[in-house]
Amino acid sequence: MLTDIIHLTLQKAEPLEFIQDILANPALLVTVILTIGVILVNGWTDAPNAIATCISTRAIKPKNAILMAAVFNFLGVFVMTLINKSVAMTISNMVDFGTDTRASSIALSGALASIVIWATAAWYFGIPTSESHALIAGLTGAAVAYFNSFQGINGAEWMKVIFGLLLSTFGGFFLGWGIAKLLELIFKHQDRRRTNKIFRNAQIGGAAAMAFMHGAQDGQKFIGVFLIGMALAKGQAVPETFDIPIWLMLFCSVVMALGTSIGGYRIIKAVGMDMVKLETYQGFSADLAAALSLLAASLIRGLPVSTTHTKTTAIMGVGAARRIRSVNWGVVREMVLAWVLTFPGCGLLGYLVTRLLIYLFV
């Protein structure tokens, strides 16, 4: 685990000093490139979920939605880090790569490479796979490869993942169903044109809340991995705690937004258009339900919850509140299959890539 000296080193890191370290340290350069790649594909595959519904209902234009997502992703990381860093710490404590920092850095690189490969394949097929679970699976597979056993796996932290999976699935669905039903009851006799205008504006706020919570959850996870990789590449151990520099939060938010702008439309179409045809009040219901579920998970024991699962199950719940048949269950089956395969698939990929890297460089 990291000492207090490492804690202070990360806290005082400045952008110029960071660039100098990259140029002087090839291992750090590789780690940074892989971590940026992971954050970029998170922008392709995960961040679009936050803005999928408001774009599909035409509440906001795609470019404006991406800019809004970048701003609120940054705010989510910044504010939640001040309140509670436990999500990042859950990820950092999930596996133990031992005391050999060079080998540990190689194992982390194997995990990150497997996540990029897995997420890119999912993006290609337009399937909103969970980057959170890909991260967890990749790290686990790399740790197993490092020790050639399960001794590097922290079972207690893994139980948080399972609990978070259940919360994101059932919490998102039933909150989405309940909020949609409540709004239908409240606005049952209201003029449709008036309510559409109200919910179109409200949906922008709901999408901003989702982007905020995406930053609070996924932003913390991947920035935490960024800092761990920086420490290992410098020959330092994994931190027990760390402070996240503001410049790093901003940088990662911009990279994530770039990923969304490059390839996010495939996921936006699958989640916001193909799975359920949403009206404006339904889009708002889904955003609110998902944001509340993510907030609860972030404040309860630092559960590393999947934003993808939470948002998509909230949309399913909203669609089911009106008619079960309104949900395209064929698209849902594809998503569920991708979720189920993520743990064994990305875990095996992490194991194989790490074993290859260890064979070549250790």
NUFIBA-498879 format. One record per residue (C-alpha): residue in one letter; x, y, z. Coordinates in steps of 0.02 Angstrom, whole numbers. Example, Ala and Ser with C-alpha at 12.3 -4.5 7.8 and 13.67 -1.06 7.14 Angstrom:
BEGIN
DOFI  r      xx      yy      zz
DOFI  A     615    -225     390
DOFI  S     684     -53     357
# end
This chain:
BEGIN
DOFI  r      xx      yy      zz
DOFI  M       0       0       0
DOFI  L      55     180     -28
DOFI  T     145     277     107
DOFI  D     107     455     160
DOFI  I     254     513      52
DOFI  I     169     446    -104
DOFI  H       7     528     -49
DOFI  L      93     697     -44
DOFI  T     180     667    -211
DOFI  L      15     636    -299
DOFI  Q     -68     781    -210
DOFI  K      63     906    -272
DOFI  A      73     839    -450
DOFI  E      60     979    -579
DOFI  P      26     959    -765
DOFI  L     200    1017    -820
DOFI  E     285     904    -694
DOFI  F     174     761    -752
DOFI  I     223     786    -934
DOFI  Q     407     789    -886
DOFI  D     384     625    -791
DOFI  I     301     545    -944
DOFI  L     443     596   -1059
DOFI  A     573     530    -937
DOFI  N     485     365    -895
DOFI  P     434     246   -1037
DOFI  A     335     135    -915
DOFI  L     234     285    -860
DOFI  L     205     334   -1042
DOFI  V     133     162   -1082
DOFI  T      23     166    -925
DOFI  V     -43     340    -967
DOFI  I     -81     293   -1148
DOFI  L    -177     138   -1094
DOFI  T    -272     233    -959
DOFI  I    -320     370   -1081
DOFI  G    -377     232   -1199
DOFI  V    -488     159   -1063
DOFI  I    -564     330   -1024
DOFI  L    -589     363   -1209
DOFI  V    -684     201   -1237
DOFI  N    -783     239   -1080
DOFI  G    -837     396   -1173
DOFI  W    -886     286   -1321
DOFI  T    -982     156   -1224
DOFI  D   -1034     219   -1051
DOFI  A   -1046     409   -1049
DOFI  P   -1175     413   -1193
DOFI  N   -1300     326   -1078
DOFI  A   -1312     486    -975
DOFI  I   -1373     588   -1124
DOFI  A   -1456     453   -1231
DOFI  T   -1635     490   -1179
DOFI  C   -1629     679   -1193
DOFI  I   -1557     664   -1369
DOFI  S   -1682     530   -1423
DOFI  T   -1829     640   -1369
DOFI  R   -1749     792   -1452
DOFI  A   -1745     889   -1289
DOFI  I   -1567     947   -1330
DOFI  K   -1453     941   -1481
DOFI  P   -1314     808   -1479
DOFI  K   -1168     932   -1478
DOFI  N   -1244    1030   -1334
DOFI  A   -1280     868   -1241
DOFI  I   -1099     810   -1259
DOFI  L   -1034     978   -1196
DOFI  M   -1155     971   -1049
DOFI  A   -1100     793   -1011
DOFI  A    -917     845   -1008
DOFI  V    -952     987    -885
DOFI  F   -1058     882    -768
DOFI  N    -941     732    -777
DOFI  F    -805     847    -712
DOFI  L    -918     918    -577
DOFI  G    -970     743    -526
DOFI  V    -790     688    -499
DOFI  F    -745     851    -410
DOFI  V    -894     862    -292
DOFI  M    -907     677    -251
DOFI  T    -720     667    -217
DOFI  L    -742     805     -87
DOFI  I    -888     711      -8
DOFI  N    -839     529     -24
DOFI  K    -690     444    -110
DOFI  S    -745     268     -64
DOFI  V    -789     214    -243
DOFI  A    -610     245    -299
DOFI  M    -542     158    -145
DOFI  T    -653       5    -174
DOFI  I    -575     -16    -347
DOFI  S    -397       9    -283
DOFI  N    -423    -117    -142
DOFI  M    -507    -250    -250
DOFI  V    -344    -333    -303
DOFI  D    -167    -342    -237
DOFI  F     -25    -345    -365
DOFI  G     109    -379    -235
DOFI  T     265    -279    -192
DOFI  D     361    -292    -358
DOFI  T     307    -126    -432
DOFI  R     380    -163    -605
DOFI  A     282    -326    -620
DOFI  S     130    -242    -543
DOFI  S     138    -104    -674
DOFI  I     144    -235    -812
DOFI  A      -5    -326    -737
DOFI  L    -104    -163    -728
DOFI  S     -60    -129    -910
DOFI  G    -127    -301    -955
DOFI  A    -290    -262    -867
DOFI  L    -309     -93    -952
DOFI  A    -268    -166   -1124
DOFI  S    -401    -301   -1102
DOFI  I    -532    -169   -1057
DOFI  V    -492     -68   -1214
DOFI  I    -507    -224   -1324
DOFI  W    -669    -281   -1243
DOFI  A    -752    -110   -1244
DOFI  T    -703     -73   -1424
DOFI  A    -780    -237   -1481
DOFI  A    -941    -198   -1386
DOFI  W    -946     -22   -1461
DOFI  Y    -923     -94   -1636
DOFI  F   -1082    -197   -1614
DOFI  G   -1174     -52   -1531
DOFI  I   -1195    -145   -1365
DOFI  P   -1188     -37   -1207
DOFI  T   -1074    -149   -1105
DOFI  S   -1024     -96    -930
DOFI  E    -852     -17    -917
DOFI  S    -862     -32    -727
DOFI  H    -880    -220    -738
DOFI  A    -750    -231    -877
DOFI  L    -630    -137    -762
DOFI  I    -666    -253    -616
DOFI  A    -652    -410    -724
DOFI  G    -492    -350    -810
DOFI  L    -408    -309    -644
DOFI  T    -462    -477    -572
DOFI  G    -398    -575    -721
DOFI  A    -233    -481    -715
DOFI  A    -212    -515    -528
DOFI  V    -245    -701    -555
DOFI  A    -115    -701    -694
DOFI  Y      10    -609    -585
DOFI  F       2    -735    -441
DOFI  N     -55    -883    -547
DOFI  S    -186    -906    -410
DOFI  F    -330    -812    -326
DOFI  Q    -225    -749    -179
DOFI  G    -224    -571    -247
DOFI  I    -415    -556    -247
DOFI  N    -504    -465    -106
DOFI  G    -667    -560     -83
DOFI  A    -746    -427      30
DOFI  E    -728    -294    -105
DOFI  W    -796    -414    -236
DOFI  M    -954    -435    -131
DOFI  K    -981    -247    -150
DOFI  V    -979    -273    -338
DOFI  I   -1113    -408    -328
DOFI  F   -1220    -301    -214
DOFI  G   -1197    -152    -330
DOFI  L   -1248    -260    -479
DOFI  L   -1411    -305    -393
DOFI  L   -1443    -125    -341
DOFI  S   -1411     -58    -516
DOFI  T   -1525    -188    -596
DOFI  F   -1675    -188    -479
DOFI  G   -1658     -12    -411
DOFI  G   -1652      65    -585
DOFI  F   -1798     -38    -651
DOFI  F   -1919     -14    -506
DOFI  L   -1877     169    -478
DOFI  G   -1903     201    -664
DOFI  W   -2069     108    -660
DOFI  G   -2127     199    -503
DOFI  I   -2078     375    -557
DOFI  A   -2160     352    -729
DOFI  K   -2321     288    -648
DOFI  L   -2322     434    -526
DOFI  L   -2299     564    -663
DOFI  E   -2436     484    -769
DOFI  L   -2553     497    -620
DOFI  I   -2508     678    -578
DOFI  F   -2517     744    -757
DOFI  K   -2658     631    -817
DOFI  H   -2779     774    -855
DOFI  Q   -2650     904    -910
DOFI  D   -2633     971   -1087
DOFI  R   -2505     862   -1181
DOFI  R   -2420    1011   -1267
DOFI  R   -2394    1099   -1100
DOFI  T   -2326     945   -1012
DOFI  N   -2209     906   -1158
DOFI  K   -2131    1079   -1139
DOFI  I   -2113    1056    -951
DOFI  F   -2031     885    -966
DOFI  R   -1921     936   -1111
DOFI  N   -1839    1065    -998
DOFI  A   -1842     948    -849
DOFI  Q   -1759     813    -952
DOFI  I   -1608     923    -984
DOFI  G   -1589     938    -796
DOFI  G   -1611     750    -778
DOFI  A   -1476     716    -908
DOFI  A   -1360     838    -818
DOFI  A   -1392     743    -655
DOFI  M   -1352     578    -743
DOFI  A   -1190     649    -815
DOFI  F   -1146     714    -641
DOFI  M   -1171     542    -564
DOFI  H   -1077     459    -707
DOFI  G    -928     567    -661
DOFI  A    -954     528    -476
DOFI  Q    -953     341    -511
DOFI  D    -852     301    -669
DOFI  G    -745     457    -663
DOFI  Q    -684     412    -488
DOFI  K    -649     232    -539
DOFI  F    -543     270    -690
DOFI  I    -453     420    -616
DOFI  G    -412     310    -466
DOFI  V    -335     182    -586
DOFI  F    -242     325    -671
DOFI  L    -159     375    -508
DOFI  I    -119     194    -462
DOFI  G     -35     171    -631
DOFI  M      65     332    -607
DOFI  A     126     271    -437
DOFI  L     175      97    -499
DOFI  A     266     165    -651
DOFI  K     372     270    -533
DOFI  G     417     117    -429
DOFI  Q     295     160    -290
DOFI  A     163      50    -210
DOFI  V     -27      56    -228
DOFI  P    -107     196    -123
DOFI  E    -217     173      29
DOFI  T    -282     347      -5
DOFI  F    -249     486    -128
DOFI  D    -303     661    -177
DOFI  I    -357     687    -356
DOFI  P    -281     843    -438
DOFI  I    -411     958    -515
DOFI  W    -315     965    -679
DOFI  L    -326     775    -692
DOFI  M    -515     779    -663
DOFI  L    -533     908    -802
DOFI  F    -419     814    -920
DOFI  C    -511     649    -897
DOFI  S    -680     734    -919
DOFI  V    -623     809   -1085
DOFI  V    -555     640   -1146
DOFI  M    -720     558   -1098
DOFI  A    -818     691   -1193
DOFI  L    -706     666   -1344
DOFI  G    -746     480   -1342
DOFI  T    -932     518   -1334
DOFI  S    -921     639   -1481
DOFI  I    -822     514   -1586
DOFI  G    -922     355   -1562
DOFI  G   -1061     381   -1438
DOFI  Y   -1204     386   -1563
DOFI  R   -1208     196   -1582
DOFI  I   -1244     177   -1397
DOFI  I   -1363     325   -1393
DOFI  K   -1463     243   -1533
DOFI  A   -1466      72   -1448
DOFI  V   -1515     137   -1276
DOFI  G   -1620     290   -1315
DOFI  M   -1704     240   -1478
DOFI  D   -1701      54   -1514
DOFI  M   -1741     -18   -1343
DOFI  V   -1894      91   -1302
DOFI  K   -1977     235   -1394
DOFI  L   -1982     367   -1259
DOFI  E   -2091     519   -1232
DOFI  T   -2018     668   -1140
DOFI  Y   -2092     625    -969
DOFI  Q   -2026     448    -988
DOFI  G   -1852     510   -1028
DOFI  F   -1856     620    -874
DOFI  S   -1917     474    -768
DOFI  A   -1774     364    -827
DOFI  D   -1643     498    -796
DOFI  L   -1709     537    -622
DOFI  A   -1724     354    -573
DOFI  A   -1547     314    -632
DOFI  A   -1470     468    -551
DOFI  L   -1552     428    -383
DOFI  S   -1494     247    -390
DOFI  L   -1315     301    -429
DOFI  L   -1317     430    -290
DOFI  A   -1374     300    -164
DOFI  A   -1238     179    -220
DOFI  S   -1103     313    -211
DOFI  L   -1149     361     -33
DOFI  I   -1177     183      30
DOFI  R   -1010      99      65
DOFI  G    -933     155    -100
DOFI  L   -1023      28    -209
DOFI  P    -946      24    -385
DOFI  V   -1111      23    -478
DOFI  S   -1126      12    -667
DOFI  T   -1199     171    -742
DOFI  T   -1244      71    -897
DOFI  H   -1346     -57    -801
DOFI  T   -1431      75    -697
DOFI  K   -1482     185    -843
DOFI  T   -1538      45    -959
DOFI  T   -1639     -45    -826
DOFI  A   -1720     122    -779
DOFI  I   -1771     142    -961
DOFI  M   -1841     -35    -961
DOFI  G   -1942       5    -804
DOFI  V   -2010     165    -881
DOFI  G   -2061      72   -1039
DOFI  A   -2141     -69    -940
DOFI  A   -2241      58    -838
DOFI  R   -2341      98    -993
DOFI  R   -2344     -71   -1081
DOFI  I   -2231    -222   -1066
DOFI  R   -2237    -237   -1256
DOFI  S   -2168     -60   -1278
DOFI  V   -1996    -127   -1229
DOFI  N   -1897    -206   -1370
DOFI  W   -1848    -364   -1277
DOFI  G   -1738    -421   -1421
DOFI  V   -1622    -273   -1391
DOFI  V   -1634    -306   -1204
DOFI  R   -1578    -487   -1229
DOFI  E   -1424    -428   -1325
DOFI  M   -1380    -309   -1184
DOFI  V   -1405    -438   -1048
DOFI  L   -1297    -562   -1143
DOFI  A   -1158    -432   -1154
DOFI  W   -1173    -398    -967
DOFI  V   -1166    -583    -924
DOFI  L   -1015    -612   -1035
DOFI  T    -918    -461    -971
DOFI  F    -854    -539    -810
DOFI  P    -789    -705    -882
DOFI  G    -745    -631   -1053
DOFI  C    -648    -477    -998
DOFI  G    -577    -574    -849
DOFI  L    -507    -708    -963
DOFI  L    -443    -575   -1082
DOFI  G    -357    -485    -937
DOFI  Y    -278    -649    -883
DOFI  L    -213    -694   -1057
DOFI  V    -146    -520   -1098
DOFI  T     -59    -507    -929
DOFI  R      19    -680    -945
DOFI  L      85    -630   -1116
DOFI  L     158    -467   -1050
DOFI  I     237    -553    -900
DOFI  Y     314    -684   -1016
DOFI  L     385    -548   -1129
DOFI  F     446    -420   -1002
DOFI  V     471    -501    -831
# end
